[in-house]
Amino acid sequence: MSAFIVTEKHIAALVGYYARMRNFHDSCERLDEIGQLLWNENVQSVNFRYNETSEAPPFTYISAYSHSKLLPAISASKQAQCVAYQSCEHDGWEKSEAKEICDAIESHALHEFLRTCPEYNEAPWGLS
């Protein structure tokens, strides 16, 4: 398995989706913390995988977010999967807050995407 450090734009797009999902756009400090948390886990994973000692760059949501766009649900799911895959190399990943955030984004995004699918909307509610 290989791992790479995702971009600031990638982290910002996920943080933006998470903020929209949790309805806390007004708390930029918390968004900075979430972005830093995700990036730190990603860098920690790459460090573990390749026996390196890099540090994640500082993450500031406002400056990063101005260069990212709102992700559609299906893209948010895939981007969360990407961060999870790139961050799972070290032993602490499974119990990390970053994993919880990625899982929450993926679950929410897939649910939102399903709600837009005609097959989902046409499927019966209950079977007899």
Rosetta silent file (secondary structure, phi, psi, omega in degrees, C-alpha in Angstrom):
SEQUENCE: MSAFIVTEKHIAALVGYYARMRNFHDSCERLDEIGQLLWNENVQSVNFRYNETSEAPPFTYISAYSHSKLLPAISASKQAQCVAYQSCEHDGWEKSEAKEICDAIESHALHEFLRTCPEYNEAPWGLS
SCORE:     score description
SCORE:     0.000 S_00000001
   1 L     0.000  140.586  176.048    0.000    0.000    0.000 S_00000001
   2 L  -112.788  164.565  179.134    1.214    3.508   -0.745 S_00000001
   3 L  -144.763  149.983  175.510    0.204    6.792    0.827 S_00000001
   4 L  -138.767  161.045  178.125    0.464   10.457   -0.086 S_00000001
   5 L   -86.288  123.272 -179.385   -0.222   13.774    1.598 S_00000001
   6 L   -73.522  164.633 -176.193   -3.437   15.297    0.304 S_00000001
   7 L   -81.999  162.508  174.482   -3.606   18.946   -0.685 S_00000001
   8 H   -60.000  -38.540  178.221   -4.828   21.887    1.344 S_00000001
   9 H   -60.826  -40.288  178.922   -7.621   22.256   -1.214 S_00000001
  10 H   -62.510  -49.123  179.364   -8.686   18.665   -0.547 S_00000001
  11 H   -61.872  -44.921 -178.537   -8.807   19.230    3.220 S_00000001
  12 H   -61.197  -40.468  179.881  -10.632   22.558    2.793 S_00000001
  13 H   -64.858  -40.337  177.596  -13.287   20.998    0.575 S_00000001
  14 H   -67.759  -41.598  178.500  -13.947   18.260    3.147 S_00000001
  15 H   -62.994  -40.469  177.556  -14.048   20.758    6.006 S_00000001
  16 H   -61.940  -42.243  177.907  -16.499   22.877    4.004 S_00000001
  17 H   -65.130  -43.954 -179.675  -18.741   19.879    3.418 S_00000001
  18 H   -62.106  -41.050  179.007  -18.503   18.875    7.082 S_00000001
  19 H   -63.126  -43.969  178.363  -19.374   22.417    8.190 S_00000001
  20 H   -63.425  -41.062 -179.033  -22.408   22.476    5.921 S_00000001
  21 H   -64.385  -39.910 -176.900  -23.399   19.036    7.159 S_00000001
  22 H   -95.428   -2.118  179.586  -23.091   20.025   10.840 S_00000001
  23 L    56.169   46.967  173.479  -24.412   23.588   10.368 S_00000001
  24 L  -130.513   58.789  177.309  -21.537   25.368   12.068 S_00000001
  25 L   -67.664  -23.146 -174.061  -20.238   27.847    9.517 S_00000001
  26 L   -79.924   -7.331 -175.671  -19.882   30.521   12.166 S_00000001
  27 L  -107.929   74.840 -177.097  -17.121   28.737   14.088 S_00000001
  28 H   -62.271  -33.601  178.933  -14.014   29.243   11.927 S_00000001
  29 H   -61.606  -42.993  178.297  -11.715   28.324   14.795 S_00000001
  30 H   -65.843  -36.221  178.669  -13.346   24.889   15.043 S_00000001
  31 H   -66.723  -37.304  174.135  -13.085   24.494   11.254 S_00000001
  32 H   -60.212  -44.235 -179.612   -9.365   25.277   11.474 S_00000001
  33 H   -62.360  -42.990 -179.221   -9.052   22.583   14.151 S_00000001
  34 H   -64.733  -46.074  178.268  -10.922   20.011   12.058 S_00000001
  35 H   -60.907  -43.629  179.504   -8.821   20.721    8.988 S_00000001
  36 H   -64.430  -40.495  178.292   -5.616   20.543   10.999 S_00000001
  37 H   -58.968  -47.833  179.354   -6.757   17.308   12.598 S_00000001
  38 H   -62.512  -45.154 -178.632   -7.416   15.702    9.205 S_00000001
  39 H   -67.206  -40.212  178.318   -4.125   16.905    7.765 S_00000001
  40 H   -60.015  -44.209  179.344   -2.153   15.834   10.856 S_00000001
  41 H   -62.588  -41.086  179.428   -3.553   12.301   10.622 S_00000001
  42 H   -62.331  -47.722 -179.992   -2.714   12.159    6.927 S_00000001
  43 H   -66.247  -39.460  177.969    0.877   13.304    7.488 S_00000001
  44 H   -60.187  -39.252  178.723    1.260   10.963   10.471 S_00000001
  45 H   -64.961  -46.447  179.019    0.189    8.071    8.238 S_00000001
  46 H   -63.708  -41.044  177.278    2.655    8.980    5.479 S_00000001
  47 H   -60.018  -44.548 -179.997    5.397    9.392    8.081 S_00000001
  48 H   -63.814  -44.260 -177.421    4.640    5.969    9.513 S_00000001
  49 H   -63.681  -42.079 -173.380    4.508    4.349    6.086 S_00000001
  50 H  -109.910   12.135  178.215    7.759    5.826    4.813 S_00000001
  51 L    54.801   50.819  179.593    9.617    6.263    8.125 S_00000001
  52 L  -113.670  176.442 -179.040    9.646   10.059    7.813 S_00000001
  53 L  -134.334   30.581 -179.779    9.236   12.896   10.313 S_00000001
  54 L   -66.704  157.544  173.055    7.385   15.601    8.353 S_00000001
  55 L  -114.864  146.517  176.302    4.886   17.899   10.023 S_00000001
  56 L   -67.061  139.856  175.143    1.588   18.947    8.521 S_00000001
  57 L   -66.141  159.016  176.553    1.591   22.575    7.421 S_00000001
  58 L   -63.129  140.126  179.796   -0.668   24.928    9.380 S_00000001
  59 L  -113.244  126.413  174.256   -4.253   24.834    8.143 S_00000001
  60 L  -123.577  115.900 -173.251   -6.454   27.923    8.119 S_00000001
  61 H   -58.241  -47.157 -174.782   -9.920   27.242    6.809 S_00000001
  62 H   -58.749  -48.830 -178.443  -10.733   30.741    5.557 S_00000001
  63 H   -68.941  -38.796 -179.904   -7.658   31.092    3.346 S_00000001
  64 H   -71.536  -39.941 -175.202   -7.854   27.514    2.083 S_00000001
  65 H   -65.944  -29.453 -179.098  -11.602   27.566    1.594 S_00000001
  66 L   -63.882  -17.039  179.483  -11.485   30.585   -0.691 S_00000001
  67 L  -103.843    2.737 -179.873   -9.728   28.320   -3.219 S_00000001
  68 L  -115.767  161.651  177.424  -12.074   25.362   -2.914 S_00000001
  69 L  -117.150  161.857  179.484  -15.627   24.880   -4.064 S_00000001
  70 L   -64.299  129.954 -179.081  -18.538   23.175   -2.400 S_00000001
  71 L   -81.679  136.234  167.203  -18.404   19.485   -3.076 S_00000001
  72 L   -66.383  158.279 -173.908  -21.413   17.636   -4.405 S_00000001
  73 H   -54.553  -48.132 -175.385  -22.370   14.751   -2.128 S_00000001
  74 H   -64.729  -35.687  177.044  -20.916   11.937   -4.245 S_00000001
  75 H   -69.780  -39.051  177.772  -17.599   13.765   -4.564 S_00000001
  76 H   -59.579  -42.007  178.211  -17.513   14.450   -0.816 S_00000001
  77 H   -60.214  -47.274 -177.430  -17.908   10.738   -0.184 S_00000001
  78 H   -67.547  -39.066  179.368  -15.061    9.850   -2.506 S_00000001
  79 H   -67.528  -35.958  175.865  -12.776   12.582   -1.144 S_00000001
  80 H   -66.002  -40.197  176.709  -13.450   11.393    2.427 S_00000001
  81 H   -62.161  -39.750  179.337  -12.590    7.846    1.339 S_00000001
  82 H   -62.400  -48.650  179.767   -9.360    9.152   -0.190 S_00000001
  83 H   -61.419  -43.042  178.999   -8.308   10.941    3.005 S_00000001
  84 H   -60.076  -44.973 -179.444   -9.194    7.854    5.046 S_00000001
  85 H   -63.491  -39.374 -178.534   -7.152    5.622    2.747 S_00000001
  86 H   -78.127  -10.489 -173.858   -4.178    7.984    2.860 S_00000001
  87 H  -113.436    0.487 -170.126   -4.418    8.296    6.650 S_00000001
  88 L   -93.209    7.290 -174.636   -4.932    4.717    7.838 S_00000001
  89 L   -71.815  -29.119 -174.692   -1.310    3.518    7.918 S_00000001
  90 L   -94.543  161.334 -172.847   -0.592    4.239   11.586 S_00000001
  91 L   -64.939  -26.187 -176.218   -1.942    2.379   14.607 S_00000001
  92 L   -82.344   -7.764 -173.628   -3.997    5.275   15.985 S_00000001
  93 H   -57.614  -48.861 -172.888   -6.189    5.757   12.906 S_00000001
  94 H   -57.614  -29.320 -178.404   -9.028    3.393   13.823 S_00000001
  95 H  -107.408   14.281 -174.271   -9.802    5.253   17.053 S_00000001
  96 L   -86.480  154.763  174.422   -9.070    8.767   15.794 S_00000001
  97 H   -65.441  -32.801  178.322  -11.425   11.712   15.562 S_00000001
  98 H   -61.352  -41.007  176.980  -10.260   12.141   11.971 S_00000001
  99 H   -63.559  -42.689  177.690  -11.624    8.691   11.112 S_00000001
 100 H   -59.290  -41.282  179.489  -14.922    9.579   12.785 S_00000001
 101 H   -65.765  -47.303  178.851  -15.109   12.755   10.687 S_00000001
 102 H   -61.011  -43.408  178.581  -14.315   10.923    7.435 S_00000001
 103 H   -62.183  -41.615 -179.945  -16.870    8.222    8.257 S_00000001
 104 H   -65.176  -42.467  178.189  -19.517   10.848    9.068 S_00000001
 105 H   -62.209  -47.792 -178.447  -18.868   12.714    5.804 S_00000001
 106 H   -60.658  -46.822 -179.443  -19.010    9.510    3.787 S_00000001
 107 H   -62.495  -47.778 -179.546  -22.230    8.314    5.426 S_00000001
 108 H   -62.711  -45.467 -177.036  -23.964   11.684    5.122 S_00000001
 109 H   -64.249  -42.330  179.056  -22.828   12.210    1.532 S_00000001
 110 H   -65.260  -38.496  176.772  -23.967    8.774    0.395 S_00000001
 111 H   -63.630  -44.555  178.220  -27.353    9.331    2.028 S_00000001
 112 H   -62.224  -41.560  179.258  -27.679   12.712    0.317 S_00000001
 113 H   -64.248  -44.913  179.875  -26.693   11.204   -3.018 S_00000001
 114 H   -58.545  -37.259 -179.128  -29.187    8.361   -2.690 S_00000001
 115 H   -64.052  -18.217  178.944  -31.989   10.833   -2.069 S_00000001
 116 L   -94.337   -5.590 -177.772  -31.368   12.286   -5.532 S_00000001
 117 L   -85.136  128.171  178.928  -31.522    8.915   -7.317 S_00000001
 118 H   -57.269  -39.097 -179.219  -34.828    8.114   -9.036 S_00000001
 119 H   -61.443  -37.724  178.675  -34.484    4.426   -8.165 S_00000001
 120 H   -66.342  -46.965 -177.872  -34.244    5.264   -4.491 S_00000001
 121 H   -67.826  -26.857  179.673  -37.255    7.556   -4.602 S_00000001
 122 H   -87.628  -15.200 -179.021  -39.297    4.980   -6.556 S_00000001
 123 L   -66.480  143.568 -179.399  -38.422    2.062   -4.277 S_00000001
 124 L   -67.714  151.573  173.593  -41.246    0.976   -1.961 S_00000001
 125 L   -96.601   94.118 -175.491  -41.215    1.896    1.687 S_00000001
 126 L    94.259  152.251  179.983  -41.698   -1.536    3.204 S_00000001
 127 L  -123.274  143.866  177.810  -42.474   -4.822    1.535 S_00000001
 128 L  -122.166    0.000    0.000  -45.585   -6.942    1.880 S_00000001
